[in-house]
Amino acid sequence: MILGVAEKSLARVLVPVIVLALAAGAGLAFFIAALVRPPELPVDTNPAPLAGHTLCAAVVVTFASDQDMRAAAGSFHDDPKARRVFVDPPSISLLAVPGTDLKAWAQELHVRLRTAERVTVLDSDATAAQLKLTAPPPKCPREGEY
């Protein structure tokens, strides 16, 4: 007795193979992206003294008095863009989480902090590029300080 073997159409075989290959490729892409993605930077928005830190990419908010500066320093505790908060009378220097547009954040802070006298962006890479220095400073690391 000879039993007939049912033949599967090419489409019924190819579709699962293609779906499996795509799923495996997507999984591999996510795995590789996780390996090459830089580690998350720590977030600590408790105000700390600026002394001993050399910032190269930050937003600096200057106030008329230490009292105004201290009153504003606590407002950055829940700011999702703030990664580190440094105080140096009468100013606050803010390091941002990676990916934050410093100029846009500075404009937002200028509107939000009415007691601030000045809000400036410190970006040594942009400044060096504008000045076309022959010996530019070292590239600012993503942490925002040397």
C-alpha positions in Angstrom: 0.0 0.0 0.0 1.4 3.3 -1.0 0.3 6.4 0.9 0.3 9.6 -0.9 2.3 12.4 0.6 0.4 15.7 0.6 2.5 18.4 -1.1 2.3 21.9 0.5 2.2 24.8 -1.7 5.2 27.1 -1.8 3.3 30.0 -0.3 2.3 27.9 2.8 6.0 27.2 3.4 7.5 30.5 2.6 5.2 32.8 4.7 6.2 31.2 8.0 9.9 31.1 7.1 9.8 34.8 6.1 8.0 35.8 9.3 10.4 33.8 11.4 13.4 35.4 9.7 12.0 38.9 10.2 11.3 38.2 13.9 14.8 36.9 14.4 16.3 39.9 12.6 14.3 42.4 14.7 15.4 40.6 17.9 19.0 40.7 16.8 18.7 44.4 16.0 17.3 45.2 19.5 20.1 43.1 21.1 22.8 44.9 19.2 21.2 48.3 19.9 21.2 47.4 23.7 24.9 46.5 23.5 26.1 49.7 21.8 23.7 52.1 23.6 25.7 54.1 26.2 24.7 53.5 29.8 22.2 55.8 31.4 23.7 58.7 33.2 22.8 59.1 36.9 20.2 61.7 37.8 20.8 63.6 41.1 18.8 66.9 41.2 19.7 67.7 44.8 21.6 71.0 44.7 25.4 70.5 45.1 28.2 73.0 45.2 29.7 73.9 41.8 33.3 74.0 43.3 35.4 71.3 41.7 33.3 70.8 38.6 34.3 72.1 35.1 31.1 72.3 33.0 31.2 72.3 29.3 27.5 72.0 28.3 25.0 73.5 30.8 22.4 76.1 31.3 23.4 78.8 33.8 20.7 80.8 35.6 21.9 83.9 37.4 19.8 85.6 40.1 20.0 89.0 41.9 20.4 87.4 45.3 21.3 84.2 47.0 17.8 84.0 48.5 16.2 84.0 45.0 18.8 81.4 43.9 18.0 79.1 46.8 14.2 79.5 46.3 14.6 78.4 42.6 17.1 75.6 43.2 14.4 73.3 44.7 12.2 73.7 41.6 14.6 71.5 39.6 14.0 68.4 41.7 11.1 67.2 39.5 12.3 68.8 36.2 12.6 65.9 33.7 15.3 67.7 31.8 17.6 68.3 34.8 20.2 65.7 35.5 22.5 67.6 37.9 22.0 70.9 39.8 25.0 72.9 40.9 24.8 76.1 43.0 27.3 78.9 43.2 26.0 82.2 44.6 24.0 83.6 43.1 23.6 81.2 40.2 22.5 77.7 39.4 24.3 75.6 36.8 22.2 72.8 35.3 23.4 69.7 33.5 20.7 68.2 31.2 19.7 64.7 30.5 21.2 63.5 27.2 19.1 64.6 24.2 17.9 67.9 25.8 18.0 70.9 23.5 19.9 73.4 25.8 18.8 76.5 23.9 15.1 75.5 24.1 15.4 74.6 27.7 17.1 77.9 28.5 14.2 79.8 26.9 11.7 77.7 28.9 13.6 78.5 32.1 13.7 82.2 31.2 9.9 82.3 31.1 9.5 80.0 34.1 11.9 81.7 36.5 10.7 85.2 36.8 13.3 86.2 39.4 16.2 85.2 37.2 18.3 88.0 35.9 19.9 86.0 33.1 19.7 82.5 31.6 22.6 81.5 29.4 23.7 78.4 27.6 27.2 77.1 28.1 28.3 74.9 25.2 32.0 74.7 24.6 31.7 72.6 21.5 29.4 75.2 19.8 31.6 78.1 20.9 34.8 76.4 19.6 33.1 75.7 16.3 31.9 79.4 16.0 35.4 80.7 16.8 37.1 78.3 14.5 39.9 77.8 16.9 43.2 76.3 15.7 43.5 74.3 18.9 39.9 73.7 20.1 39.3 72.4 23.6 38.7 68.7 24.1 35.2 67.5 23.0 32.7 67.9 25.8 31.6 64.4 27.0 27.9 63.6 27.1 28.0 64.0 30.9 28.3 67.8 30.3 31.5 68.2 32.4 35.2 67.5 31.9 
